[in-house]
Amino acid sequence: MADVTGNSDSSTVVPPVADRREELQTRLHGVRERISSAVTATGAREPTLIVVTKYFPVSDLRILADLGVTAVGENRDQEASSKAAELGDLLQWHFIGQLQTNKAKSVVRYAHSIHSVDRASLVTALGKAVTADQQARAASGDPERAQLECFVQFNLDGNAVAGDRGGALPADATALAETLAGTPGLRLAGVMAVAPLGASPAAVFEDLRLISETVRRVDPAATAISAGMSGDLEEAVGAGATHLRIGSDVLGPRPGVR
Ligand SMILES: *Cc1c(COP(=O)(O)O)cnc(C)c1O
């Protein structure tokens, strides 16, 4: 996966809101057209579009919500939690980045789903955090919270070994899916992967589709497949993706990222 870290300088000139709205509208329209064409070409079901807003300001998220975007993806808890604190229920929050267990408590407060669950220790931490959140809400008379939707992320780089960051090994699919499905507070939604740099996205997403079948043997309701970014959404739709995570083709190049 591309290096998406390193957001450092904030010297980017922020364009006037009206221009930005026009730009986002045009880009979003283009992405929606690409998705429609891919759906028509393959006879696939229309996937859910998650616009990946990492590094972009809250003002952009407001515009996106106004343009009909309902779900956004973020990959750092600090950034996501402050955006969610400001925008709350205006958008549905999908956490798509590597997650440390000590961030579980924070993430479950705002996240609708986590696309990057890749190890048993994280499953345990998320389960505990959701349960604690449920108890806190009950104690203060707040409305009940839904289960946290979790996708098991797989590392589909053929050279990956156990313990590599950013995804479980396909060989661990059944065990991890069973752990997740058996954890109170969590719902096993399905599978997720990022096509490794240099790999054929079509081949990678076909592998993911097969892993999805394995996971569905654990829970037939775990039908979600989170796959496809700006550069490979067509291949992902062709392989049955139910959730696309599109960043730069909607928002433009990420600030400070080269
Ligand atoms: C940043 C990111 C995306 C979006 O990538 P684009 O190429 O900008 O569309 C999708 N998924 C994950 C996990 C990401 O970190």
The ligand as a Gaussian input file, in Angstrom:
#p B3LYP/6-31G(d) Opt

LIG

0 1
 C       -6.072000       6.133000       2.398000
 C       -6.783000       4.844000       2.290000
 C       -7.747000       4.625000       1.283000
 C       -8.073000       5.635000       0.197000
 O       -7.068000       5.612000      -0.783000
 P       -7.179000       6.482000      -2.139000
 O       -6.150000       5.856000      -3.011000
 O       -6.878000       7.877000      -1.765000
 O       -8.545000       6.310000      -2.670000
 C       -8.419000       3.422000       1.297000
 N       -8.162000       2.473000       2.223000
 C       -7.235000       2.630000       3.185000
 C       -6.998000       1.542000       4.155000
 C       -6.507000       3.816000       3.237000
 O       -5.597000       3.972000       4.201000

